[in-house]
Amino acid sequence: MKKILLTGCNGNLASTIIPVLVNLNFKVVGCDIHDSNSIQTLKNIKLGLNEYIKCNLSNENEIMSLINNFEQSEFPNYLINNAVIDFVPNVNSEDDGLDISNFDELIKVNVKAPLILSKYFINNWKKMNKTGTIINISSIYSEISPDPNLYQRGFVKNILYGITKSALNSITQQLAVLTAKNNIRVNALLFAGVKSKNQNKEFVKKYQSRIPIGRLMNSHEIIEPLTFLISEKNTYTTGTLLKIDGGYTLI
């Protein structure tokens, strides 16, 4: 059975990703910050998560513990860097988008952790002469600025989110070049807004008016791009920043 590590396995996107990977006969190993008996973790175990490892990705010692766990067993052949610290609109928020008080925390989780994991996975794949696939979950805000006019009054998307996703794009492309001859592929998915039941109605209306397709992305629409990038038949795609945005970035 193919083995895959999904970081941020208790996040919103992960609940869509896990059943798909299970149906594709992947053994899905997940890691996140929550306890193994938390509501979030138990929910995703029910979805088919094969193994859960608690790991705070802002703590390098815990990352190394996660890596050592694989060194004692077997490294997965696939890595999906999905964990992220994001900024979600809040009706009670008063934010100018320039709060950098948690700069270090975002860099650690959104940039440093995926880079460290990728490095050790790549080194193992090379050592064992194995193929490998890395997918980084990025955002269209890695390439363009969030539009402050789309959000409810008092909220501005923090500048640190886009900065870290831009860095993740760079990691994707540079690792792709460094590993191409080793049959290791590294790609990124750049998503626009994904529909959620908790979203502010005024925000949804404004955001949808900005998208040529005319609606937010449904969570199931992440599946085809993801399965394309992890397909064993897809042997020639690497370094790609694949936008799934309904045309948002075209206008």
SERO-4910 file (N, C-alpha, C, O; in steps of 0.05 Angstrom, whole numbers):
BEGIN
 pado doro    nc1    nc2    nc3   cac1   cac2   cac3    cc1    cc2    cc3    oc1    oc2    oc3
  Met    A     17    -24      0      0      0      0     18     25      0     37     27     15
  Lys    A     10     45    -17     25     70    -18     20     86      8     -2     86     19
  Lys    A     41     99     17     40    113     42     44    143     38     61    151     22
  Ile    A     28    159     51     29    188     47     27    203     74     11    195     91
  Leu    A     43    224     77     40    241    101     25    266     94     32    280     75
  Leu    A      4    271    109    -12    295    105     -9    312    130    -20    305    151
  Thr    A      4    335    128      6    353    151    -19    370    153    -33    373    133
  Gly    A    -25    380    177    -50    395    180    -74    377    175    -93    386    162
  Cys    A    -73    352    183    -93    333    176   -120    338    189   -140    326    181
  Asn    A   -121    356    208   -147    363    221   -159    389    210   -179    398    220
  Gly    A   -147    399    189   -158    424    177   -182    419    159   -190    396    154
  Asn    A   -194    441    149   -218    439    133   -214    424    107   -230    406    100
  Leu    A   -192    430     93   -187    416     67   -181    387     71   -188    370     54
  Ala    A   -168    380     93   -160    352     98   -184    334    100   -182    311     92
  Ser    A   -207    344    110   -230    326    113   -241    318     85   -254    297     83
  Thr    A   -235    333     65   -241    326     38   -220    308     26   -226    289     11
  Ile    A   -195    314     32   -172    299     20   -170    271     30   -165    252     15
  Ile    A   -174    266     56   -169    240     68   -185    218     55   -174    197     48
  Pro    A   -212    220     53   -227    198     40   -219    192     12   -219    169      3
  Val    A   -211    213     -3   -202    209    -30   -176    192    -31   -174    174    -47
  Leu    A   -157    199    -14   -132    184    -13   -137    155     -4   -124    137    -15
  Val    A   -155    151     15   -161    124     24   -173    108      1   -166     85     -3
  Asn    A   -191    120    -15   -203    106    -38   -182    100    -60   -187     82    -76
  Leu    A   -160    115    -60   -139    110    -79   -118     91    -68    -96     87    -79
  Asn    A   -125     78    -46   -109     57    -33    -83     68    -21    -63     54    -20
  Phe    A    -84     93    -11    -62    104      4    -66     97     34    -88     97     44
  Lys    A    -43     91     47    -43     91     76    -37    119     84    -15    129     79
  Val    A    -56    132     97    -54    161    103    -45    164    132    -58    157    151
  Val    A    -21    176    134    -11    184    161    -15    214    163     -6    229    146
  Gly    A    -28    222    185    -33    250    189    -19    261    213    -14    247    232
  Cys    A    -12    287    212     -1    300    235    -14    327    239    -21    341    219
  Asp    A    -18    334    264    -30    360    270    -24    366    299    -10    351    313
  Ile    A    -33    389    309    -26    399    335    -44    388    357    -37    391    381
  His    A    -66    376    350    -85    367    370    -78    340    382    -62    325    371
  Asp    A    -90    334    406    -86    308    418    -99    286    402   -117    291    386
  Ser    A    -90    262    405   -100    239    389   -129    233    395   -143    221    379
  Asn    A   -138    241    419   -166    235    426   -184    260    424   -206    260    435
  Ser    A   -174    281    410   -190    305    407   -213    300    387   -212    281    372
  Ile    A   -233    317    388   -256    315    369   -246    316    340   -255    301    323
  Gln    A   -228    335    335   -218    338    307   -204    313    297   -209    304    275
  Thr    A   -187    302    314   -172    278    306   -190    254    302   -188    239    282
  Leu    A   -208    249    321   -225    226    320   -243    227    295   -250    207    283
  Lys    A   -251    251    288   -268    255    264   -254    246    239   -265    232    222
  Asn    A   -228    252    237   -213    245    213   -204    216    213   -199    204    192
  Ile    A   -201    205    237   -196    176    239   -220    161    227   -216    140    214
  Lys    A   -244    171    233   -268    158    223   -269    161    192   -281    144    178
  Leu    A   -257    182    181   -256    186    152   -237    167    139   -237    165    114
  Gly    A   -220    154    154   -201    134    142   -172    139    148   -155    125    138
  Leu    A   -166    159    165   -138    165    172   -127    140    185   -137    130    205
  Asn    A   -104    129    174    -93    104    184    -76    107    209    -76     90    227
  Glu    A    -62    130    210    -45    135    233    -44    164    239    -43    181    221
  Tyr    A    -43    171    265    -42    199    272    -18    204    290    -13    189    309
  Ile    A     -3    225    284     20    233    300     17    262    309     16    280    292
  Lys    A     15    266    334     13    294    344     40    308    339     61    298    347
  Cys    A     39    331    327     64    346    321     58    376    318     42    384    302
  Asn    A     71    392    335     70    421    333     91    429    313    115    429    320
  Leu    A     84    437    289    103    443    268    118    470    273    136    476    257
  Ser    A    111    484    294    126    508    301    150    501    319    167    517    325
  Asn    A    151    475    327    172    465    344    190    446    329    182    424    321
  Glu    A    215    455    323    233    438    307    239    411    320    243    392    305
  Asn    A    240    410    346    245    385    360    223    365    354    228    341    350
  Glu    A    198    375    353    176    357    347    176    348    318    168    325    312
  Ile    A    185    365    300    188    358    272    208    335    270    204    316    255
  Met    A    231    338    284    252    318    282    242    292    295    250    270    286
  Ser    A    225    293    315    214    269    326    196    255    306    196    230    304
  Leu    A    181    271    291    164    260    270    181    246    249    175    224    240
  Ile    A    203    259    241    221    247    221    234    222    232    237    202    217
  Asn    A    242    222    257    255    198    269    235    175    269    243    152    267
  Asn    A    210    181    273    189    160    272    190    145    246    187    121    245
  Phe    A    193    160    224    194    148    197    220    133    193    221    112    180
  Glu    A    242    144    204    268    131    201    268    104    215    283     86    207
  Gln    A    251    100    235    250     75    249    231     55    235    232     31    240
  Ser    A    214     66    217    196     48    203    201     51    173    217     36    162
  Glu    A    187     69    160    191     73    131    180    101    124    158    108    132
  Phe    A    195    116    108    186    141     99    164    138     78    165    120     61
  Pro    A    143    154     80    123    154     58    135    162     32    156    176     31
  Asn    A    123    154     10    132    162    -17    119    188    -26    125    199    -47
  Tyr    A    100    198     -9     86    222    -16     84    240      9     81    231     31
  Leu    A     87    266      4     85    286     25     67    309     16     72    321     -5
  Ile    A     46    314     31     28    337     25     32    357     48     23    351     71
  Asn    A     44    379     42     48    401     62     23    418     62     20    437     47
  Asn    A      4    411     80    -22    424     81    -25    442    106    -42    460    106
  Ala    A     -9    438    126    -12    454    151     -6    483    146     11    490    130
  Val    A    -21    500    159    -18    529    155    -30    545    178    -49    536    191
  Ile    A    -18    568    184    -31    588    201    -43    608    182    -29    621    166
  Asp    A    -69    612    184    -83    631    167    -97    652    183    -97    651    208
  Phe    A   -108    672    170   -123    693    183   -151    694    171   -155    700    147
  Val    A   -171    687    188   -198    685    179   -214    709    187   -211    719    210
  Pro    A   -230    721    169   -246    744    177   -263    740    201   -275    718    205
  Asn    A   -265    760    218   -280    759    242   -295    785    245   -284    807    241
  Val    A   -321    783    251   -338    807    253   -329    826    275   -334    850    274
  Asn    A   -315    815    294   -305    832    316   -276    841    313   -264    852    331
  Ser    A   -266    836    289   -237    841    284   -233    870    276   -248    882    261
  Glu    A   -212    881    286   -202    907    277   -173    903    270   -155    904    288
  Asp    A   -167    900    245   -141    891    236   -133    907    211   -149    908    192
  Asp    A   -110    920    212   -101    935    188    -84    918    170    -73    928    150
  Gly    A    -80    892    176    -65    874    160    -35    875    164    -20    861    150
  Leu    A    -26    892    182      3    896    186     13    887    213     35    895    221
  Asp    A     -3    871    227      6    861    252     27    839    247     20    818    236
  Ile    A     52    843    256     73    823    251     83    811    277    105    801    279
  Ser    A     66    813    298     74    802    324     79    772    324     95    762    340
  Asn    A     65    758    306     69    729    305     84    720    279     80    699    269
  Phe    A    101    738    270    117    733    246    133    707    248    132    691    230
  Asp    A    147    703    270    163    679    274    147    654    273    155    634    261
  Glu    A    123    655    285    106    631    286     97    624    258     96    600    251
  Leu    A     89    643    242     81    638    214    103    627    197     99    608    182
  Ile    A    127    638    200    150    629    185    155    600    192    161    583    175
  Lys    A    154    593    218    160    566    227    140    546    215    149    525    205
  Val    A    115    552    216     94    532    208     90    532    177     89    511    165
  Asn    A     89    556    165     82    558    137    105    555    118    101    549     94
  Val    A    130    559    128    153    558    110    174    538    120    182    520    106
  Lys    A    183    542    145    205    526    155    198    496    157    213    479    149
  Ala    A    174    490    168    166    463    172    164    447    145    175    425    143
  Pro    A    150    458    125    150    443     99    177    440     87    183    420     73
  Leu    A    195    460     91    222    457     80    238    436     94    251    420     81
  Ile    A    236    435    121    250    414    136    240    386    128    256    368    123
  Leu    A    214    383    128    202    357    121    211    349     93    218    326     88
  Ser    A    209    367     74    217    362     46    246    353     45    253    334     30
  Lys    A    263    367     59    292    361     59    297    332     67    311    317     54
  Tyr    A    285    324     90    290    297    100    277    275     83    288    254     80
  Phe    A    253    281     73    240    262     55    257    258     30    261    236     21
  Ile    A    266    280     19    282    279     -6    308    264     -1    316    247    -17
  Asn    A    321    269     21    346    256     28    342    226     30    358    210     21
  Asn    A    319    218     43    314    189     45    308    177     18    318    155     13
  Trp    A    292    190      2    285    179    -24    310    175    -41    313    155    -55
  Lys    A    328    195    -40    353    192    -55    370    169    -44    380    153    -60
  Lys    A    372    167    -18    388    146     -5    377    118    -13    392     99    -18
  Met    A    351    115    -13    338     90    -18    332     86    -48    321     65    -56
  Asn    A    340    105    -64    336    104    -93    306    100   -100    299     83   -116
  Lys    A    289    116    -87    261    115    -91    250    140   -104    262    161   -103
  Thr    A    228    137   -118    214    161   -128    199    173   -105    194    161    -85
  Gly    A    192    199   -109    177    213    -88    161    236    -99    168    246   -120
  Thr    A    140    243    -85    123    265    -94    117    283    -71    109    274    -49
  Ile    A    121    309    -75    114    329    -55     93    349    -67     97    358    -89
  Ile    A     72    354    -52     53    374    -60     50    394    -37     44    387    -15
  Asn    A     54    419    -44     52    441    -25     25    455    -30     19    463    -53
  Ile    A     10    459     -9    -16    473    -12    -11    503     -8     -6    512     14
  Ser    A    -13    517    -30     -8    546    -30    -34    561    -34    -56    551    -29
  Ser    A    -32    586    -43    -55    603    -46    -50    623    -69    -27    629    -75
  Ile    A    -72    633    -80    -69    654   -101    -57    679    -88    -46    696   -102
  Tyr    A    -59    682    -61    -48    705    -48    -18    704    -46     -5    722    -35
  Ser    A     -6    683    -57     23    681    -60     32    698    -84     56    704    -86
  Glu    A     13    704   -102     20    718   -126      6    745   -129     17    763   -143
  Ile    A    -16    748   -116    -31    773   -117    -39    782    -89    -38    766    -71
  Ser    A    -45    807    -86    -54    817    -60    -83    811    -55   -100    813    -74
  Pro    A    -91    805    -31   -119    803    -24   -132    831    -28   -119    851    -24
  Asp    A   -156    831    -37   -171    856    -41   -185    864    -15   -204    850     -7
  Pro    A   -176    885     -2   -188    893     24   -218    899     22   -233    897     41
  Asn    A   -227    907     -2   -255    914     -6   -274    890     -5   -298    894     -3
  Leu    A   -263    866     -6   -280    842     -6   -288    834     22   -308    820     26
  Tyr    A   -273    842     41   -277    833     69   -295    852     84   -298    875     77
  Gln    A   -307    842    106   -324    858    122   -308    880    136   -284    877    140
  Arg    A   -321    901    143   -309    925    155   -293    917    180   -303    902    197
  Gly    A   -269    927    182   -252    922    205   -232    900    201   -215    896    218
  Phe    A   -234    885    179   -216    863    174   -200    867    149   -211    874    128
  Val    A   -173    864    150   -156    864    127   -139    839    129   -127    833    150
  Lys    A   -137    823    108   -121    799    108    -92    805    114    -80    823    102
  Asn    A    -81    791    134    -54    798    143    -33    793    122    -34    773    107
  Ile    A    -15    811    120      6    810     99     24    786    102     36    777     82
  Leu    A     26    775    126     44    752    131     35    727    117     52    710    109
  Tyr    A      9    724    112     -1    700     99     10    698     71     21    677     63
  Gly    A      7    719     56     16    719     28     47    717     26     57    704      8
  Ile    A     61    729     45     90    728     46     99    699     49    117    689     34
  Thr    A     87    684     67     95    657     72     87    638     49    102    620     43
  Lys    A     64    644     36     57    627     13     74    633    -11     80    615    -27
  Ser    A     83    657    -14    103    663    -35    129    648    -31    140    637    -50
  Ala    A    137    647     -6    161    632      1    157    602     -5    176    589    -15
  Leu    A    133    592      0    128    564     -5    129    558    -35    138    537    -44
  Asn    A    119    577    -51    122    574    -80    151    572    -89    158    555   -106
  Ser    A    168    589    -78    196    589    -84    209    562    -76    225    551    -91
  Ile    A    202    552    -53    212    526    -44    204    505    -64    220    488    -72
  Thr    A    178    506    -73    168    486    -92    185    485   -118    194    464   -126
  Gln    A    190    509   -129    204    510   -155    234    503   -152    245    490   -169
  Gln    A    246    512   -130    275    507   -127    280    477   -121    299    465   -131
  Leu    A    263    465   -104    266    437    -98    261    420   -123    273    399   -127
  Ala    A    242    429   -140    236    414   -164    260    413   -182    266    392   -194
  Val    A    275    435   -184    299    435   -201    321    417   -189    334    402   -203
  Leu    A    324    418   -162    345    403   -149    340    373   -149    359    358   -146
  Thr    A    315    365   -152    309    336   -150    299    323   -175    293    299   -176
  Ala    A    297    339   -197    284    328   -221    298    303   -232    284    285   -241
  Lys    A    324    302   -231    338    279   -241    337    254   -223    347    233   -230
  Asn    A    325    258   -200    322    236   -181    294    224   -182    287    208   -164
  Asn    A    279    231   -202    251    222   -204    234    230   -180    217    215   -171
  Ile    A    240    254   -170    224    265   -149    210    290   -160    223    307   -172
  Arg    A    184    291   -156    169    314   -166    158    331   -144    149    321   -123
  Val    A    160    357   -148    151    376   -127    133    397   -141    142    411   -159
  Asn    A    108    399   -132     89    417   -144     73    431   -122     73    423    -99
  Ala    A     58    452   -130     42    466   -111     14    471   -123     11    475   -147
  Leu    A     -6    471   -106    -33    479   -113    -40    506   -102    -37    510    -77
  Leu    A    -48    524   -119    -55    552   -110    -85    555   -111    -97    558   -133
  Phe    A    -98    555    -88   -127    556    -87   -137    585    -82   -123    601    -69
  Ala    A   -160    590    -94   -175    615    -86   -193    607    -63   -189    586    -50
  Gly    A   -212    624    -57   -230    620    -34   -247    595    -37   -258    589    -58
  Val    A   -247    579    -16   -263    554    -15   -288    559      1   -287    570     23
  Lys    A   -311    550     -9   -336    555      4   -338    541     31   -329    519     35
  Ser    A   -349    556     51   -352    546     78   -378    556     89   -387    578     83
  Lys    A   -390    539    106   -416    546    117   -414    570    137   -435    582    143
  Asn    A   -390    575    147   -387    596    167   -380    624    155   -375    643    170
  Gln    A   -379    625    128   -370    651    116   -392    672    117   -416    667    116
  Asn    A   -383    697    120   -400    720    121   -414    723     94   -401    722     73
  Lys    A   -440    727     94   -456    728     69   -447    751     51   -446    749     27
  Glu    A   -442    774     64   -433    798     48   -406    793     35   -402    800     12
  Phe    A   -388    779     50   -362    772     39   -365    753     15   -353    758     -6
  Val    A   -382    733     17   -387    714     -4   -397    728    -29   -388    723    -51
  Lys    A   -416    746    -25   -428    761    -48   -407    778    -62   -405    777    -87
  Lys    A   -390    792    -47   -369    808    -59   -348    791    -73   -339    797    -95
  Tyr    A   -340    770    -59   -319    753    -70   -327    739    -96   -312    738   -115
  Gln    A   -352    730    -96   -362    716   -120   -364    735   -144   -361    727   -167
  Ser    A   -370    761   -139   -372    780   -160   -345    786   -173   -343    796   -195
  Arg    A   -323    778   -159   -296    782   -168   -285    758   -185   -265    760   -198
  Ile    A   -300    736   -184   -291    711   -197   -306    707   -224   -330    707   -224
  Pro    A   -291    704   -246   -304    700   -272   -324    677   -272   -345    679   -285
  Ile    A   -318    655   -258   -337    633   -258   -362    640   -241   -383    628   -245
  Gly    A   -360    659   -223   -383    670   -209   -390    657   -183   -412    661   -173
  Arg    A   -372    641   -172   -377    628   -147   -351    621   -133   -330    620   -145
  Leu    A   -354    615   -107   -331    605    -92   -325    576   -100   -342    562   -112
  Met    A   -302    567    -94   -294    539   -100   -307    520    -80   -307    525    -56
  Asn    A   -318    498    -90   -329    477    -73   -306    459    -64   -288    454    -80
  Ser    A   -307    449    -40   -284    434    -29   -278    409    -46   -255    402    -48
  His    A   -298    397    -58   -293    373    -74   -277    379    -99   -266    361   -112
  Glu    A   -276    405   -107   -262    412   -131   -231    413   -127   -216    418   -146
  Ile    A   -222    407   -103   -193    404    -99   -184    376   -107   -160    371   -109
  Ile    A   -203    358   -110   -196    330   -113   -181    324   -140   -160    312   -140
  Glu    A   -193    333   -162   -181    326   -188   -152    337   -192   -134    323   -201
  Pro    A   -148    363   -184   -120    373   -186   -101    358   -169    -78    352   -176
  Leu    A   -110    350   -145    -93    335   -126    -86    308   -137    -63    300   -138
  Thr    A   -107    293   -147   -102    266   -157    -85    267   -182    -70    248   -188
  Phe    A    -87    288   -198    -70    291   -221    -41    293   -213    -23    281   -225
  Leu    A    -35    309   -192     -7    313   -184      5    288   -170     29    285   -171
  Ile    A    -12    272   -157     -1    249   -143     -2    223   -160      7    202   -152
  Ser    A    -14    225   -184    -16    202   -201     11    190   -208     29    205   -215
  Glu    A     14    164   -207     39    151   -215     43    154   -245     66    151   -255
  Lys    A     22    159   -260     24    162   -289     34    190   -296     42    195   -319
  Asn    A     32    208   -278     40    236   -282     70    238   -275     78    244   -253
  Thr    A     87    233   -295    115    231   -290    131    255   -301    156    256   -299
  Tyr    A    118    275   -312    132    297   -325    124    325   -315    133    345   -327
  Thr    A    109    326   -294    100    351   -283    115    357   -257    112    343   -237
  Thr    A    132    377   -257    146    384   -233    152    414   -233    156    426   -254
  Gly    A    152    426   -209    156    455   -207    132    472   -215    135    496   -218
  Thr    A    109    459   -218     85    473   -227     71    486   -204     67    474   -182
  Leu    A     62    511   -208     45    525   -189     17    525   -202     10    544   -217
  Leu    A      2    505   -195    -24    501   -209    -46    517   -195    -53    511   -172
  Lys    A    -57    536   -210    -78    553   -199   -105    540   -203   -113    532   -225
  Ile    A   -120    539   -181   -148    530   -181   -164    553   -170   -170    553   -146
  Asp    A   -172    572   -187   -182    597   -176   -207    608   -191   -216    630   -185
  Gly    A   -218    592   -209   -242    602   -223   -238    626   -240   -256    640   -248
  Gly    A   -212    632   -246   -205    655   -262   -199    680   -246   -195    701   -258
  Tyr    A   -199    678   -220   -195    701   -202   -171    718   -210   -173    742   -211
  Thr    A   -149    704   -215   -124    719   -220   -121    729   -248   -101    741   -255
  Leu    A   -142    725   -265   -140    734   -293   -149    763   -296   -143    776   -316
  Ile    A   -164    774   -276   -174    801   -279   -167    818   -255   -174    841   -253
***
